[in-house]
Amino acid sequence: METQETPIPSEHRNNIVGISLSPDGGTLASGSRDGIVFLWSVTPPSVAVEPVTLPSTQAEEDVNSDGVVNIQDLVLVASNFGETGQNVADVNGDSVVNIEDLVLVARAVVNAAGAPTLLDRDMEVNLTRAEIHQWLQEARQADLTDPTFQRGIVVLERLLTMLTPKETTLLPNYPNPFNPETWIPYQLAESTDVSISIHAADGKLVRTLNLGNQPVGIYESRNHAAYWDGRNELGESVASGIYFYTLTAGDFAATRKMLIQK
């Protein structure tokens, strides 16, 4: 009588009741209700891990990468004025370090301090003498002897000189002709009380803008020039025509013409 060998099963034929993984993760044991245990070799598939580049949280205006935008970044940009090519002080990436980079950092410093954004007549950031003077004081108080830092201070000093008018001047209003509003720019060579009076062509006083005591500086930006909404003292819109505006600043007085065109 021939003996027939029972074939060894290659898979469970009853319900699996337990699974266990070896400590090294290379072998998987499975047991079924019929008492048979299988050992399975486990080879984890190789997974290509793509490198992940996390976005930088550093502000572009943080030129010295110390985690804060402050006077030292401003001075560092100023110290690299005129440099071309790749440069950490080239904040806007146009391959030249100039007033635009200084202004970008200055704006960040101003915003970080909670002050309003400074805008010129074309809605671009504009530096003022008062701010440069303050930044210079802070830079000098830092008392750093680094030649780069000292060069930045010199540039700021020159910029301060550029923003210090040699004489008080009344400038043309803009836009002109206008409807319904306009800005009246001026420059002050000394701190004084400032007012602007607006008269009609017949000499009748239409409106007086009392601007109070103003420090030395250039008042040309929309944020700093005198503003007239084209209304008289009663809040009524004035008619089209020629008007005259007079700046009174201490002993100084000057008059210019403007046109409302509706």
PyRosetta script that sets phi, psi and omega in degrees:
from pyrosetta import init, pose_from_sequence

init()
pose = pose_from_sequence("METQETPIPSEHRNNIVGISLSPDGGTLASGSRDGIVFLWSVTPPSVAVEPVTLPSTQAEEDVNSDGVVNIQDLVLVASNFGETGQNVADVNGDSVVNIEDLVLVARAVVNAAGAPTLLDRDMEVNLTRAEIHQWLQEARQADLTDPTFQRGIVVLERLLTMLTPKETTLLPNYPNPFNPETWIPYQLAESTDVSISIHAADGKLVRTLNLGNQPVGIYESRNHAAYWDGRNELGESVASGIYFYTLTAGDFAATRKMLIQK")
pose.set_psi(1, 129.2)
pose.set_omega(1, -178.4)
pose.set_phi(2, -84.8)
pose.set_psi(2, 141.1)
pose.set_omega(2, 177.5)
pose.set_phi(3, -94.5)
pose.set_psi(3, 125.9)
pose.set_omega(3, -179.4)
pose.set_phi(4, -97.2)
pose.set_psi(4, 122.5)
pose.set_omega(4, -179.2)
pose.set_phi(5, -74.1)
pose.set_psi(5, 137.4)
pose.set_omega(5, 177.2)
pose.set_phi(6, -81.4)
pose.set_psi(6, 123.6)
pose.set_omega(6, -178.4)
pose.set_phi(7, -65.2)
pose.set_psi(7, 141.6)
pose.set_omega(7, 178.3)
pose.set_phi(8, -76.7)
pose.set_psi(8, 124.5)
pose.set_omega(8, -178.3)
pose.set_phi(9, -67.6)
pose.set_psi(9, 147.6)
pose.set_omega(9, 178.8)
pose.set_phi(10, -102.2)
pose.set_psi(10, -1.8)
pose.set_omega(10, 178.6)
pose.set_phi(11, -154.5)
pose.set_psi(11, 159.6)
pose.set_omega(11, 179.7)
pose.set_phi(12, -66.8)
pose.set_psi(12, 137.4)
pose.set_omega(12, 177.5)
pose.set_phi(13, -109.5)
pose.set_psi(13, 0.0)
pose.set_omega(13, 175.0)
pose.set_phi(14, -125.6)
pose.set_psi(14, 171.9)
pose.set_omega(14, -178.6)
pose.set_phi(15, -62.1)
pose.set_psi(15, 135.3)
pose.set_omega(15, 176.7)
pose.set_phi(16, -75.2)
pose.set_psi(16, 130.5)
pose.set_omega(16, -176.2)
pose.set_phi(17, -112.3)
pose.set_psi(17, -6.9)
pose.set_omega(17, 179.7)
pose.set_phi(18, -164.2)
pose.set_psi(18, 146.1)
pose.set_omega(18, 177.5)
pose.set_phi(19, -136.3)
pose.set_psi(19, 138.6)
pose.set_omega(19, 179.3)
pose.set_phi(20, -143.9)
pose.set_psi(20, 141.1)
pose.set_omega(20, -179.9)
pose.set_phi(21, -110.1)
pose.set_psi(21, 135.3)
pose.set_omega(21, -179.7)
pose.set_phi(22, -65.2)
pose.set_psi(22, 155.6)
pose.set_omega(22, -178.3)
pose.set_phi(23, -55.1)
pose.set_psi(23, -33.8)
pose.set_omega(23, -178.6)
pose.set_phi(24, -85.5)
pose.set_psi(24, -1.3)
pose.set_omega(24, 177.1)
pose.set_phi(25, 75.4)
pose.set_psi(25, 8.9)
pose.set_omega(25, -176.2)
pose.set_phi(26, -96.5)
pose.set_psi(26, -14.0)
pose.set_omega(26, -176.8)
pose.set_phi(27, -133.4)
pose.set_psi(27, 135.1)
pose.set_omega(27, 178.0)
pose.set_phi(28, -115.2)
pose.set_psi(28, 125.6)
pose.set_omega(28, 178.6)
pose.set_phi(29, -106.1)
pose.set_psi(29, 131.1)
pose.set_omega(29, 177.4)
pose.set_phi(30, -127.0)
pose.set_psi(30, 136.0)
pose.set_omega(30, 180.0)
pose.set_phi(31, -123.6)
pose.set_psi(31, 139.4)
pose.set_omega(31, -178.4)
pose.set_phi(32, -110.5)
pose.set_psi(32, 175.4)
pose.set_omega(32, -176.3)
pose.set_phi(33, -67.0)
pose.set_psi(33, -21.7)
pose.set_omega(33, -179.7)
pose.set_phi(34, -84.1)
pose.set_psi(34, 4.7)
pose.set_omega(34, 176.5)
pose.set_phi(35, 87.9)
pose.set_psi(35, 1.0)
pose.set_omega(35, 179.7)
pose.set_phi(36, -85.7)
pose.set_psi(36, 136.0)
pose.set_omega(36, 178.7)
pose.set_phi(37, -118.1)
pose.set_psi(37, 130.8)
pose.set_omega(37, 176.3)
pose.set_phi(38, -111.9)
pose.set_psi(38, 141.9)
pose.set_omega(38, 174.3)
pose.set_phi(39, -109.2)
pose.set_psi(39, 126.5)
pose.set_omega(39, -177.8)
pose.set_phi(40, -115.4)
pose.set_psi(40, 129.9)
pose.set_omega(40, 176.1)
pose.set_phi(41, -78.3)
pose.set_psi(41, 127.8)
pose.set_omega(41, -177.4)
pose.set_phi(42, -109.7)
pose.set_psi(42, 119.7)
pose.set_omega(42, 175.9)
pose.set_phi(43, -117.3)
pose.set_psi(43, 103.8)
pose.set_omega(43, -177.7)
pose.set_phi(44, -62.6)
pose.set_psi(44, 135.3)
pose.set_omega(44, 179.2)
pose.set_phi(45, -64.9)
pose.set_psi(45, 144.0)
pose.set_omega(45, 177.0)
pose.set_phi(46, -74.1)
pose.set_psi(46, 131.9)
pose.set_omega(46, -178.3)
pose.set_phi(47, -117.5)
pose.set_psi(47, 122.2)
pose.set_omega(47, 177.6)
pose.set_phi(48, -77.0)
pose.set_psi(48, 120.7)
pose.set_omega(48, -178.8)
pose.set_phi(49, -98.1)
pose.set_psi(49, 115.5)
pose.set_omega(49, 178.7)
pose.set_phi(50, -75.8)
pose.set_psi(50, 135.2)
pose.set_omega(50, 177.0)
pose.set_phi(51, -64.0)
pose.set_psi(51, 138.3)
pose.set_omega(51, -179.2)
pose.set_phi(52, -106.4)
pose.set_psi(52, 123.9)
pose.set_omega(52, 178.1)
pose.set_phi(53, -100.4)
pose.set_psi(53, 113.5)
pose.set_omega(53, -179.4)
pose.set_phi(54, -79.7)
pose.set_psi(54, 140.7)
pose.set_omega(54, 178.8)
pose.set_phi(55, -63.5)
pose.set_psi(55, 140.6)
pose.set_omega(55, -179.8)
pose.set_phi(56, -74.0)
pose.set_psi(56, 136.7)
pose.set_omega(56, 178.4)
pose.set_phi(57, -99.0)
pose.set_psi(57, 2.5)
pose.set_omega(57, -178.9)
pose.set_phi(58, -78.9)
pose.set_psi(58, 131.2)
pose.set_omega(58, 178.5)
pose.set_phi(59, -68.7)
pose.set_psi(59, 141.7)
pose.set_omega(59, 179.5)
pose.set_phi(60, -61.7)
pose.set_psi(60, -30.2)
pose.set_omega(60, -178.8)
pose.set_phi(61, -76.0)
pose.set_psi(61, -11.0)
pose.set_omega(61, 177.5)
pose.set_phi(62, -80.1)
pose.set_psi(62, 74.9)
pose.set_omega(62, -170.4)
pose.set_phi(63, -62.3)
pose.set_psi(63, -40.7)
pose.set_omega(63, -177.5)
pose.set_phi(64, -90.9)
pose.set_psi(64, 7.3)
pose.set_omega(64, 173.8)
pose.set_phi(65, 55.1)
pose.set_psi(65, 39.5)
pose.set_omega(65, 178.4)
pose.set_phi(66, -100.0)
pose.set_psi(66, 8.4)
pose.set_omega(66, 175.5)
pose.set_phi(67, 88.1)
pose.set_psi(67, 1.0)
pose.set_omega(67, 179.3)
pose.set_phi(68, -145.9)
pose.set_psi(68, 141.5)
pose.set_omega(68, 177.4)
pose.set_phi(69, -95.7)
pose.set_psi(69, 114.6)
pose.set_omega(69, -176.0)
pose.set_phi(70, -146.9)
pose.set_psi(70, -165.2)
pose.set_omega(70, -175.4)
pose.set_phi(71, -59.9)
pose.set_psi(71, -30.7)
pose.set_omega(71, -179.1)
pose.set_phi(72, -67.5)
pose.set_psi(72, -34.8)
pose.set_omega(72, 175.7)
pose.set_phi(73, -66.8)
pose.set_psi(73, -40.7)
pose.set_omega(73, 178.9)
pose.set_phi(74, -61.2)
pose.set_psi(74, -45.8)
pose.set_omega(74, -179.1)
pose.set_phi(75, -67.3)
pose.set_psi(75, -35.8)
pose.set_omega(75, 179.7)
pose.set_phi(76, -65.4)
pose.set_psi(76, -39.6)
pose.set_omega(76, 175.8)
pose.set_phi(77, -64.7)
pose.set_psi(77, -45.2)
pose.set_omega(77, 180.0)
pose.set_phi(78, -60.8)
pose.set_psi(78, -35.7)
pose.set_omega(78, -177.9)
pose.set_phi(79, -70.6)
pose.set_psi(79, -17.9)
pose.set_omega(79, -179.6)
pose.set_phi(80, -104.4)
pose.set_psi(80, 14.7)
pose.set_omega(80, -179.1)
pose.set_phi(81, -51.2)
pose.set_psi(81, 131.1)
pose.set_omega(81, 175.9)
pose.set_phi(82, 88.8)
pose.set_psi(82, -11.1)
pose.set_omega(82, -179.9)
pose.set_phi(83, -71.1)
pose.set_psi(83, 143.0)
pose.set_omega(83, 179.5)
pose.set_phi(84, -119.4)
pose.set_psi(84, 166.4)
pose.set_omega(84, -178.8)
pose.set_phi(85, 85.8)
pose.set_psi(85, -165.6)
pose.set_omega(85, -178.0)
pose.set_phi(86, -68.3)
pose.set_psi(86, 126.9)
pose.set_omega(86, -175.6)
pose.set_phi(87, -158.6)
pose.set_psi(87, 134.5)
pose.set_omega(87, -178.7)
pose.set_phi(88, -63.1)
pose.set_psi(88, -23.3)
pose.set_omega(88, -179.7)
pose.set_phi(89, -82.6)
pose.set_psi(89, -6.0)
pose.set_omega(89, 177.5)
pose.set_phi(90, -82.7)
pose.set_psi(90, 80.7)
pose.set_omega(90, -172.0)
pose.set_phi(91, -64.1)
pose.set_psi(91, -40.4)
pose.set_omega(91, -175.7)
pose.set_phi(92, -91.7)
pose.set_psi(92, 2.8)
pose.set_omega(92, 172.8)
pose.set_phi(93, 68.0)
pose.set_psi(93, 28.9)
pose.set_omega(93, 179.4)
pose.set_phi(94, -99.3)
pose.set_psi(94, 14.9)
pose.set_omega(94, 174.6)
pose.set_phi(95, 70.8)
pose.set_psi(95, 16.6)
pose.set_omega(95, 173.2)
pose.set_phi(96, -148.1)
pose.set_psi(96, 137.6)
pose.set_omega(96, 178.3)
pose.set_phi(97, -92.9)
pose.set_psi(97, 114.0)
pose.set_omega(97, -176.9)
pose.set_phi(98, -144.0)
pose.set_psi(98, -164.4)
pose.set_omega(98, -175.2)
pose.set_phi(99, -61.8)
pose.set_psi(99, -28.3)
pose.set_omega(99, 180.0)
pose.set_phi(100, -63.9)
pose.set_psi(100, -40.9)
pose.set_omega(100, 178.3)
pose.set_phi(101, -67.7)
pose.set_psi(101, -41.3)
pose.set_omega(101, 178.8)
pose.set_phi(102, -61.3)
pose.set_psi(102, -41.8)
pose.set_omega(102, -178.7)
pose.set_phi(103, -66.5)
pose.set_psi(103, -39.2)
pose.set_omega(103, 178.7)
pose.set_phi(104, -60.8)
pose.set_psi(104, -44.4)
pose.set_omega(104, 178.5)
pose.set_phi(105, -68.4)
pose.set_psi(105, -40.7)
pose.set_omega(105, 179.4)
pose.set_phi(106, -59.8)
pose.set_psi(106, -41.8)
pose.set_omega(106, 179.1)
pose.set_phi(107, -62.4)
pose.set_psi(107, -41.6)
pose.set_omega(107, 179.8)
pose.set_phi(108, -64.8)
pose.set_psi(108, -37.9)
pose.set_omega(108, 178.1)
pose.set_phi(109, -65.1)
pose.set_psi(109, -44.1)
pose.set_omega(109, 179.9)
pose.set_phi(110, -62.8)
pose.set_psi(110, -46.6)
pose.set_omega(110, -178.6)
pose.set_phi(111, -65.1)
pose.set_psi(111, -37.7)
pose.set_omega(111, 179.1)
pose.set_phi(112, -64.9)
pose.set_psi(112, -28.7)
pose.set_omega(112, -179.9)
pose.set_phi(113, -84.9)
pose.set_psi(113, -1.8)
pose.set_omega(113, 178.2)
pose.set_phi(114, 82.6)
pose.set_psi(114, 12.6)
pose.set_omega(114, 179.8)
pose.set_phi(115, -88.8)
pose.set_psi(115, 160.1)
pose.set_omega(115, -179.3)
pose.set_phi(116, -69.2)
pose.set_psi(116, 151.9)
pose.set_omega(116, 176.9)
pose.set_phi(117, -66.8)
pose.set_psi(117, 140.0)
pose.set_omega(117, -176.8)
pose.set_phi(118, -97.0)
pose.set_psi(118, 122.2)
pose.set_omega(118, -176.1)
pose.set_phi(119, -124.1)
pose.set_psi(119, 144.3)
pose.set_omega(119, 176.0)
pose.set_phi(120, -97.2)
pose.set_psi(120, -172.8)
pose.set_omega(120, -173.2)
pose.set_phi(121, -63.0)
pose.set_psi(121, -23.2)
pose.set_omega(121, 178.8)
pose.set_phi(122, -99.4)
pose.set_psi(122, 19.3)
pose.set_omega(122, 178.1)
pose.set_phi(123, 64.3)
pose.set_psi(123, 30.6)
pose.set_omega(123, 173.4)
pose.set_phi(124, -110.5)
pose.set_psi(124, 155.4)
pose.set_omega(124, -177.1)
pose.set_phi(125, -65.7)
pose.set_psi(125, 141.7)
pose.set_omega(125, -178.1)
pose.set_phi(126, -136.6)
pose.set_psi(126, 132.9)
pose.set_omega(126, 179.2)
pose.set_phi(127, -81.1)
pose.set_psi(127, 148.5)
pose.set_omega(127, 176.3)
pose.set_phi(128, -117.8)
pose.set_psi(128, 158.5)
pose.set_omega(128, -179.5)
pose.set_phi(129, -60.5)
pose.set_psi(129, -40.4)
pose.set_omega(129, -178.1)
pose.set_phi(130, -60.8)
pose.set_psi(130, -41.6)
pose.set_omega(130, -179.4)
pose.set_phi(131, -68.7)
pose.set_psi(131, -45.3)
pose.set_omega(131, 178.9)
pose.set_phi(132, -60.3)
pose.set_psi(132, -41.5)
pose.set_omega(132, 179.1)
pose.set_phi(133, -60.5)
pose.set_psi(133, -42.9)
pose.set_omega(133, 179.6)
pose.set_phi(134, -65.4)
pose.set_psi(134, -44.7)
pose.set_omega(134, -180.0)
pose.set_phi(135, -63.7)
pose.set_psi(135, -36.4)
pose.set_omega(135, 177.9)
pose.set_phi(136, -63.0)
pose.set_psi(136, -43.3)
pose.set_omega(136, 178.4)
pose.set_phi(137, -59.6)
pose.set_psi(137, -43.9)
pose.set_omega(137, -179.7)
pose.set_phi(138, -66.2)
pose.set_psi(138, -38.4)
pose.set_omega(138, 179.6)
pose.set_phi(139, -65.0)
pose.set_psi(139, -41.7)
pose.set_omega(139, 179.1)
pose.set_phi(140, -67.6)
pose.set_psi(140, -35.4)
pose.set_omega(140, 179.1)
pose.set_phi(141, -67.6)
pose.set_psi(141, -24.9)
pose.set_omega(141, 177.6)
pose.set_phi(142, -64.4)
pose.set_psi(142, -25.8)
pose.set_omega(142, 173.9)
pose.set_phi(143, 53.1)
pose.set_psi(143, 45.9)
pose.set_omega(143, 177.7)
pose.set_phi(144, -94.9)
pose.set_psi(144, 135.0)
pose.set_omega(144, -177.2)
pose.set_phi(145, -95.3)
pose.set_psi(145, 0.3)
pose.set_omega(145, 179.5)
pose.set_phi(146, -56.5)
pose.set_psi(146, 128.7)
pose.set_omega(146, -177.5)
pose.set_phi(147, -57.4)
pose.set_psi(147, -37.1)
pose.set_omega(147, 179.5)
pose.set_phi(148, -63.4)
pose.set_psi(148, -44.3)
pose.set_omega(148, 179.9)
pose.set_phi(149, -64.8)
pose.set_psi(149, -42.2)
pose.set_omega(149, 179.5)
pose.set_phi(150, -64.4)
pose.set_psi(150, -36.1)
pose.set_omega(150, 177.4)
pose.set_phi(151, -65.0)
pose.set_psi(151, -38.7)
pose.set_omega(151, 177.3)
pose.set_phi(152, -60.8)
pose.set_psi(152, -39.5)
pose.set_omega(152, 178.4)
pose.set_phi(153, -63.3)
pose.set_psi(153, -41.1)
pose.set_omega(153, 178.6)
pose.set_phi(154, -60.9)
pose.set_psi(154, -42.8)
pose.set_omega(154, 179.4)
pose.set_phi(155, -63.1)
pose.set_psi(155, -42.0)
pose.set_omega(155, 178.4)
pose.set_phi(156, -64.0)
pose.set_psi(156, -36.9)
pose.set_omega(156, 177.6)
pose.set_phi(157, -63.2)
pose.set_psi(157, -40.7)
pose.set_omega(157, 177.9)
pose.set_phi(158, -66.7)
pose.set_psi(158, -39.5)
pose.set_omega(158, 178.3)
pose.set_phi(159, -64.1)
pose.set_psi(159, -37.4)
pose.set_omega(159, 177.6)
pose.set_phi(160, -63.0)
pose.set_psi(160, -41.2)
pose.set_omega(160, 178.1)
pose.set_phi(161, -62.6)
pose.set_psi(161, -40.3)
pose.set_omega(161, 179.1)
pose.set_phi(162, -63.6)
pose.set_psi(162, -30.9)
pose.set_omega(162, -177.4)
pose.set_phi(163, -92.2)
pose.set_psi(163, 7.4)
pose.set_omega(163, 178.6)
pose.set_phi(164, -106.5)
pose.set_psi(164, 104.8)
pose.set_omega(164, -177.4)
pose.set_phi(165, -62.7)
pose.set_psi(165, 144.3)
pose.set_omega(165, 176.8)
pose.set_phi(166, -83.4)
pose.set_psi(166, -21.2)
pose.set_omega(166, 178.1)
pose.set_phi(167, -149.9)
pose.set_psi(167, 154.2)
pose.set_omega(167, 177.5)
pose.set_phi(168, -74.4)
pose.set_psi(168, 133.8)
pose.set_omega(168, -174.0)
pose.set_phi(169, -142.6)
pose.set_psi(169, 141.3)
pose.set_omega(169, 171.0)
pose.set_phi(170, -100.6)
pose.set_psi(170, 127.1)
pose.set_omega(170, -174.9)
pose.set_phi(171, -106.5)
pose.set_psi(171, 164.3)
pose.set_omega(171, 179.6)
pose.set_phi(172, -63.9)
pose.set_psi(172, 138.9)
pose.set_omega(172, 177.6)
pose.set_phi(173, -71.2)
pose.set_psi(173, 160.1)
pose.set_omega(173, 178.0)
pose.set_phi(174, -145.2)
pose.set_psi(174, 144.0)
pose.set_omega(174, -11.2)
pose.set_phi(175, -71.4)
pose.set_psi(175, 163.5)
pose.set_omega(175, 179.5)
pose.set_phi(176, -154.1)
pose.set_psi(176, 114.0)
pose.set_omega(176, 4.9)
pose.set_phi(177, -65.0)
pose.set_psi(177, 163.4)
pose.set_omega(177, -178.2)
pose.set_phi(178, -143.0)
pose.set_psi(178, 161.8)
pose.set_omega(178, 174.7)
pose.set_phi(179, -170.4)
pose.set_psi(179, 115.6)
pose.set_omega(179, 6.2)
pose.set_phi(180, -106.8)
pose.set_psi(180, 0.3)
pose.set_omega(180, -171.8)
pose.set_phi(181, -129.3)
pose.set_psi(181, 159.8)
pose.set_omega(181, 179.5)
pose.set_phi(182, -152.6)
pose.set_psi(182, 161.1)
pose.set_omega(182, 177.0)
pose.set_phi(183, -116.5)
pose.set_psi(183, 138.9)
pose.set_omega(183, -177.5)
pose.set_phi(184, -114.6)
pose.set_psi(184, 104.1)
pose.set_omega(184, -178.6)
pose.set_phi(185, -86.1)
pose.set_psi(185, 156.6)
pose.set_omega(185, 178.4)
pose.set_phi(186, -160.7)
pose.set_psi(186, 168.0)
pose.set_omega(186, 176.9)
pose.set_phi(187, -128.9)
pose.set_psi(187, 142.9)
pose.set_omega(187, 179.6)
pose.set_phi(188, -120.5)
pose.set_psi(188, 126.7)
pose.set_omega(188, 177.6)
pose.set_phi(189, -87.6)
pose.set_psi(189, -12.0)
pose.set_omega(189, 177.2)
pose.set_phi(190, -150.5)
pose.set_psi(190, 155.5)
pose.set_omega(190, 178.5)
pose.set_phi(191, -70.4)
pose.set_psi(191, 132.5)
pose.set_omega(191, -177.6)
pose.set_phi(192, -166.0)
pose.set_psi(192, 168.7)
pose.set_omega(192, 174.1)
pose.set_phi(193, -75.1)
pose.set_psi(193, 137.7)
pose.set_omega(193, -174.9)
pose.set_phi(194, -126.7)
pose.set_psi(194, 138.0)
pose.set_omega(194, 173.3)
pose.set_phi(195, -145.9)
pose.set_psi(195, 154.6)
pose.set_omega(195, 177.2)
pose.set_phi(196, -129.8)
pose.set_psi(196, 124.2)
pose.set_omega(196, 178.4)
pose.set_phi(197, -108.3)
pose.set_psi(197, 139.3)
pose.set_omega(197, -177.3)
pose.set_phi(198, -117.0)
pose.set_psi(198, 126.6)
pose.set_omega(198, -177.9)
pose.set_phi(199, -120.7)
pose.set_psi(199, 149.3)
pose.set_omega(199, 173.1)
pose.set_phi(200, -76.7)
pose.set_psi(200, 172.5)
pose.set_omega(200, -177.8)
pose.set_phi(201, -62.3)
pose.set_psi(201, -25.6)
pose.set_omega(201, 179.6)
pose.set_phi(202, -86.3)
pose.set_psi(202, 4.8)
pose.set_omega(202, 178.0)
pose.set_phi(203, 92.0)
pose.set_psi(203, -4.5)
pose.set_omega(203, -179.0)
pose.set_phi(204, -72.5)
pose.set_psi(204, 132.5)
pose.set_omega(204, 179.0)
pose.set_phi(205, -68.9)
pose.set_psi(205, 127.0)
pose.set_omega(205, -178.1)
pose.set_phi(206, -102.0)
pose.set_psi(206, -43.2)
pose.set_omega(206, -175.1)
pose.set_phi(207, -160.1)
pose.set_psi(207, 144.7)
pose.set_omega(207, 173.6)
pose.set_phi(208, -121.3)
pose.set_psi(208, 126.8)
pose.set_omega(208, 177.7)
pose.set_phi(209, -104.2)
pose.set_psi(209, 105.7)
pose.set_omega(209, 177.7)
pose.set_phi(210, -90.4)
pose.set_psi(210, 110.5)
pose.set_omega(210, -174.1)
pose.set_phi(211, -96.1)
pose.set_psi(211, -4.9)
pose.set_omega(211, 178.0)
pose.set_phi(212, 75.4)
pose.set_psi(212, -167.6)
pose.set_omega(212, -179.4)
pose.set_phi(213, -78.2)
pose.set_psi(213, 125.7)
pose.set_omega(213, -177.3)
pose.set_phi(214, -119.1)
pose.set_psi(214, 137.8)
pose.set_omega(214, 177.8)
pose.set_phi(215, -76.4)
pose.set_psi(215, 169.5)
pose.set_omega(215, 175.8)
pose.set_phi(216, -55.8)
pose.set_psi(216, 137.4)
pose.set_omega(216, 178.5)
pose.set_phi(217, 161.9)
pose.set_psi(217, 179.1)
pose.set_omega(217, 179.2)
pose.set_phi(218, -107.1)
pose.set_psi(218, 120.7)
pose.set_omega(218, -177.0)
pose.set_phi(219, -112.5)
pose.set_psi(219, 74.6)
pose.set_omega(219, -175.5)
pose.set_phi(220, -114.2)
pose.set_psi(220, -23.9)
pose.set_omega(220, -176.6)
pose.set_phi(221, -75.2)
pose.set_psi(221, 161.5)
pose.set_omega(221, 177.9)
pose.set_phi(222, -61.0)
pose.set_psi(222, -25.8)
pose.set_omega(222, -179.4)
pose.set_phi(223, -80.3)
pose.set_psi(223, -14.9)
pose.set_omega(223, -172.9)
pose.set_phi(224, -126.1)
pose.set_psi(224, -24.4)
pose.set_omega(224, 178.3)
pose.set_phi(225, -69.6)
pose.set_psi(225, 160.7)
pose.set_omega(225, 175.7)
pose.set_phi(226, -69.4)
pose.set_psi(226, 141.9)
pose.set_omega(226, -177.0)
pose.set_phi(227, -116.5)
pose.set_psi(227, 133.0)
pose.set_omega(227, 174.6)
pose.set_phi(228, -125.4)
pose.set_psi(228, 128.3)
pose.set_omega(228, -177.1)
pose.set_phi(229, -90.8)
pose.set_psi(229, 11.3)
pose.set_omega(229, 177.6)
pose.set_phi(230, 75.0)
pose.set_psi(230, 22.9)
pose.set_omega(230, -179.8)
pose.set_phi(231, -119.3)
pose.set_psi(231, 155.3)
pose.set_omega(231, 177.9)
pose.set_phi(232, -87.4)
pose.set_psi(232, -172.4)
pose.set_omega(232, -176.6)
pose.set_phi(233, -64.2)
pose.set_psi(233, -20.8)
pose.set_omega(233, -179.8)
pose.set_phi(234, -90.9)
pose.set_psi(234, -0.6)
pose.set_omega(234, -179.4)
pose.set_phi(235, 85.5)
pose.set_psi(235, 10.5)
pose.set_omega(235, -179.1)
pose.set_phi(236, -91.1)
pose.set_psi(236, 140.6)
pose.set_omega(236, 176.6)
pose.set_phi(237, -67.9)
pose.set_psi(237, 132.4)
pose.set_omega(237, -178.7)
pose.set_phi(238, -83.2)
pose.set_psi(238, 161.2)
pose.set_omega(238, -177.1)
pose.set_phi(239, -78.5)
pose.set_psi(239, 164.6)
pose.set_omega(239, 175.3)
pose.set_phi(240, -61.4)
pose.set_psi(240, 151.0)
pose.set_omega(240, 177.6)
pose.set_phi(241, 146.6)
pose.set_psi(241, -174.7)
pose.set_omega(241, -179.6)
pose.set_phi(242, -91.0)
pose.set_psi(242, 136.2)
pose.set_omega(242, 177.6)
pose.set_phi(243, -132.0)
pose.set_psi(243, 159.8)
pose.set_omega(243, 179.0)
pose.set_phi(244, -123.0)
pose.set_psi(244, 137.1)
pose.set_omega(244, 177.5)
pose.set_phi(245, -120.8)
pose.set_psi(245, 137.1)
pose.set_omega(245, -176.3)
pose.set_phi(246, -121.5)
pose.set_psi(246, 125.4)
pose.set_omega(246, 175.8)
pose.set_phi(247, -92.8)
pose.set_psi(247, 126.9)
pose.set_omega(247, 173.9)
pose.set_phi(248, -118.4)
pose.set_psi(248, 118.1)
pose.set_omega(248, -178.6)
pose.set_phi(249, -135.9)
pose.set_psi(249, 96.8)
pose.set_omega(249, -174.9)
pose.set_phi(250, 64.6)
pose.set_psi(250, -124.1)
pose.set_omega(250, 178.9)
pose.set_phi(251, -86.4)
pose.set_psi(251, -2.8)
pose.set_omega(251, -176.8)
pose.set_phi(252, -91.4)
pose.set_psi(252, 140.8)
pose.set_omega(252, 174.7)
pose.set_phi(253, -149.1)
pose.set_psi(253, 137.1)
pose.set_omega(253, 178.5)
pose.set_phi(254, -150.6)
pose.set_psi(254, 150.2)
pose.set_omega(254, -176.0)
pose.set_phi(255, -129.0)
pose.set_psi(255, 141.5)
pose.set_omega(255, 176.0)
pose.set_phi(256, -134.4)
pose.set_psi(256, 166.1)
pose.set_omega(256, -178.0)
pose.set_phi(257, -106.6)
pose.set_psi(257, 144.9)
pose.set_omega(257, 174.5)
pose.set_phi(258, -141.6)
pose.set_psi(258, 164.9)
pose.set_omega(258, -173.5)
pose.set_phi(259, -131.6)
pose.set_psi(259, 126.5)
pose.set_omega(259, 171.8)
pose.set_phi(260, -97.0)
pose.set_psi(260, 126.0)
pose.set_omega(260, -176.5)
pose.set_phi(261, -129.2)
pose.set_psi(261, 109.7)
pose.set_omega(261, -176.7)
pose.set_phi(262, -109.2)
pose.dump_pdb("model.pdb")
